[in-house]
Amino acid sequence: MTEVLANYTADISELKQNPCELIKRAEGQAVAILHHNRPSAYLLPAELYEQMIDILEDYALTQELKKRLNDEEKPITVKLDEL
């Protein structure tokens, strides 16, 4: 069985009828759109999507930072006034 990763669900016909009502009813959370009782998509309010993108960008920057800290190159000291 496929896991549904949302507290709210709707089927495709509900989505077609009134997508704005689905978003309102979910109160800022994701809505799993089901097709034959399996998730086929997730409907996200814009604010939640933006938060997710911010988290992904932060994660990518953290991974790059860890990579650079472990590359064994000697760090360069820089003063803010020199930038």
Steps between C-alpha positions, in 0.01 A plus 500: 500500500621850414555739791301824495723785617228750586230542762244601239393312189274561203427316180552637151133597460512709820811673368330581171191639673664747737878499556488822707255339743736204546785734590276694739373181666855371553586813701847553352599135479556269202212313338563158348313465171391139465441300184361151562571555872870561441679836515558635151595856599522738791334841505698754701412853603757748364632585848569134582672447164722803560594369846592163350719664234677705770570182698636323191725796416630511858568127486691534172709785643574294813617209286727730298640648822576153639668404172718810503594458866612144433696559179826537698595828337653756730240767597563858395454769766307800372403818683160651429663835418698330222188376326 
